[in-house]
């Protein structure tokens, strides 16, 4: 799945739990953390015209950080950083594994052959236990678009209702402007009564 979809899903989960800004950011970051191993694509791009191009993306994506060991490292880091530790660590591990599930069902390469990206969940202990699902749909298939649209709509609704959006992770000013625009367009939401004005 697309990293943006993973991020939106993580933010929605953190929002549903009523976490504060810091813990929402931790959970949201954990939802995209497995894709750190995709940064090999930058190295591959930089070395493609040289004498010895690399294949880091093809060799290590869904291996180095799409596994239980990295999930536990991310969970441990969240334990050190979170305010509501128990809930945040639980949600971090949940969204991390939601990411893996999303990649397992919807990350196949384009047709006709469509390379299946296996998930090396037990790496580095065992490389033989890579997970695949033969029904895995393509990265650009309609279910991925549908999931992205649904998480985007839910994100917009929650931003309107709660008064903050994923932009809070980048800029409070941009976040306030976005929420103000939503509320000007769709009416203001009273968090106490639930009324729309």
C-alpha positions as CSV (number, residue, x, y, z in Angstrom):
1,X,0.0,0.0,0.0
2,X,0.9,3.6,-0.4
3,X,2.8,5.2,2.6
4,X,0.2,8.0,2.6
5,X,-2.6,5.4,3.1
6,X,-0.6,3.8,5.9
7,X,-0.1,7.3,7.5
8,X,-3.7,8.2,7.3
9,X,-4.8,4.9,8.8
10,X,-2.3,5.4,11.7
11,X,-3.6,8.9,12.4
12,X,-7.2,7.7,12.3
13,X,-6.4,4.9,14.8
14,X,-4.6,7.3,17.1
15,X,-7.5,9.7,16.9
16,X,-10.0,7.0,17.7
17,X,-8.2,6.3,21.0
18,X,-8.3,10.0,22.1
19,X,-4.5,10.4,22.4
20,X,-2.8,13.7,22.9
21,X,-0.8,15.4,20.1
22,X,2.5,13.8,21.0
23,X,1.1,10.3,21.3
24,X,-0.9,10.7,18.1
25,X,2.4,11.6,16.3
26,X,4.1,8.5,17.7
27,X,1.3,6.2,16.6
28,X,1.2,7.9,13.2
29,X,4.9,7.6,12.7
30,X,4.8,4.0,13.6
31,X,2.2,3.4,10.9
32,X,4.8,4.3,8.2
33,X,7.9,3.2,10.0
34,X,8.1,-0.2,8.2
35,X,8.6,1.7,4.9
36,X,12.0,3.0,6.1
37,X,13.5,0.0,4.3
38,X,12.1,1.5,1.0
39,X,14.7,4.3,1.2
40,X,17.1,2.0,-0.6
41,X,15.3,3.3,-3.7
42,X,17.1,6.6,-3.3
43,X,20.4,4.9,-3.2
44,X,19.5,2.8,-6.3
45,X,18.4,5.9,-8.2
46,X,21.7,7.7,-7.3
47,X,23.9,4.8,-8.4
48,X,21.9,3.7,-11.5
49,X,24.1,5.4,-14.0
50,X,27.4,4.6,-12.3
51,X,29.7,1.6,-12.8
52,X,28.1,-0.5,-10.0
53,X,24.4,0.3,-9.6
54,X,22.8,-1.0,-6.4
55,X,19.6,-3.1,-6.0
56,X,18.8,-2.2,-2.4
57,X,15.1,-1.5,-2.9
58,X,14.5,-4.9,-4.6
59,X,16.7,-6.8,-2.1
60,X,15.7,-5.2,1.2
61,X,12.2,-3.7,0.9
62,X,9.8,-5.7,3.0
63,X,12.8,-7.3,4.7
64,X,14.8,-5.0,7.0
65,X,12.0,-3.2,8.7
66,X,8.9,-5.2,7.8
67,X,9.4,-7.7,10.6
68,X,8.8,-8.5,14.3
69,X,12.2,-7.4,15.5
70,X,11.7,-3.9,14.0
71,X,8.1,-3.8,15.4
72,X,9.6,-4.5,18.9
73,X,12.2,-1.7,18.4
74,X,9.5,0.8,17.3
75,X,7.4,-0.3,20.3
76,X,10.3,0.1,22.6
77,X,11.0,3.6,21.3
78,X,7.4,4.5,21.8
79,X,7.5,3.3,25.3
80,X,10.3,5.8,26.0
81,X,8.6,8.7,24.3
82,X,4.9,8.3,25.0
83,X,2.9,9.9,27.7
84,X,0.1,7.3,27.9
85,X,2.6,4.5,27.6
86,X,0.5,1.4,27.7
87,X,-2.2,2.5,25.2
88,X,0.3,4.2,22.9
89,X,2.6,1.1,22.7
90,X,-0.4,-1.1,22.1
91,X,-1.6,1.2,19.3
92,X,2.0,1.4,17.9
93,X,2.2,-2.3,17.6
94,X,-1.3,-2.5,16.2
95,X,-0.7,0.1,13.4
96,X,2.7,-1.4,12.6
97,X,1.0,-4.8,12.0
98,X,-1.8,-3.1,10.2
99,X,0.8,-1.8,7.8
100,X,2.2,-5.3,7.3
101,X,-1.3,-6.6,6.7
102,X,-1.9,-3.8,4.1
103,X,1.3,-4.7,2.3
104,X,0.5,-8.4,2.5
105,X,-2.8,-8.0,0.8
106,X,-2.2,-5.0,-1.5
107,X,1.4,-4.5,-2.7
108,X,1.9,-6.7,-5.7
109,X,3.8,-5.2,-8.6
110,X,2.1,-4.4,-11.9
111,X,0.8,-7.0,-14.4
112,X,1.4,-9.2,-16.3
113,X,3.7,-11.1,-13.9
114,X,3.1,-8.9,-10.8
115,X,5.9,-9.5,-8.4
116,X,4.6,-10.4,-4.9
117,X,6.4,-8.6,-2.1
118,X,6.8,-11.1,0.6
119,X,6.9,-10.0,4.2
120,X,10.0,-11.4,6.0
121,X,8.3,-11.3,9.4
122,X,10.8,-13.4,11.2
123,X,14.0,-11.9,9.7
124,X,16.8,-12.0,10.7
125,X,16.1,-15.3,12.6
126,X,14.5,-17.0,9.6
127,X,14.4,-15.9,5.9
128,X,12.5,-19.0,5.0
129,X,9.3,-17.9,6.7
130,X,8.5,-14.9,4.4
131,X,4.7,-14.3,4.2
132,X,2.8,-14.0,0.9
133,X,-0.8,-14.2,-0.1
134,X,-1.6,-15.5,-3.6
135,X,-4.6,-13.2,-3.8
136,X,-2.4,-10.1,-3.3
137,X,-3.8,-7.3,-5.4
138,X,-1.7,-4.8,-7.3
139,X,-0.4,-1.6,-5.7
140,X,-2.6,0.5,-8.1
141,X,-5.7,-1.7,-7.8
142,X,-9.1,-0.4,-6.9
143,X,-9.2,-1.7,-3.3
144,X,-6.1,0.4,-2.5
145,X,-7.7,3.5,-4.0
146,X,-10.9,2.7,-2.0
147,X,-9.0,2.3,1.2
148,X,-7.1,5.5,0.6
149,X,-10.3,7.4,-0.2
150,X,-12.0,6.0,2.9
151,X,-9.2,6.9,5.3
152,X,-8.9,10.4,3.7
153,X,-12.6,11.0,4.2
154,X,-12.4,9.8,7.8
155,X,-9.4,12.0,8.4
156,X,-11.2,15.0,7.0
157,X,-14.3,14.2,9.2
158,X,-12.2,13.8,12.3
159,X,-10.3,17.0,11.6
160,X,-13.6,18.9,11.3
161,X,-15.0,17.2,14.4
162,X,-12.0,17.2,16.7
163,X,-10.3,20.4,15.6
164,X,-7.0,19.0,14.4
165,X,-5.6,17.1,11.4
166,X,-2.5,15.2,10.4
167,X,-1.0,18.7,9.5
168,X,-0.5,19.1,13.3
169,X,2.6,17.0,12.9
170,X,4.1,19.6,10.5
171,X,2.7,23.0,11.4
172,X,0.1,24.0,14.0
173,X,-0.6,27.1,11.9
174,X,-1.3,25.0,8.8
175,X,-3.4,22.7,10.9
176,X,-5.5,25.6,12.3
177,X,-6.0,27.0,8.8
178,X,-7.1,23.6,7.4
179,X,-9.6,23.0,10.3
180,X,-10.9,26.6,10.0
181,X,-11.5,26.1,6.3
182,X,-13.3,22.9,6.9
183,X,-15.5,24.4,9.6
184,X,-16.2,27.5,7.5
185,X,-17.3,25.2,4.6
186,X,-19.3,22.6,6.6
187,X,-20.2,24.5,9.7
188,X,-18.6,24.7,13.1
189,X,-18.8,21.7,15.4
190,X,-19.5,22.1,19.1
191,X,-17.5,19.4,20.9
192,X,-19.7,19.5,24.0
193,X,-23.1,19.3,22.4
194,X,-22.2,17.8,19.0
195,X,-24.3,20.5,17.4
196,X,-23.3,22.1,14.0
197,X,-23.6,25.9,13.7
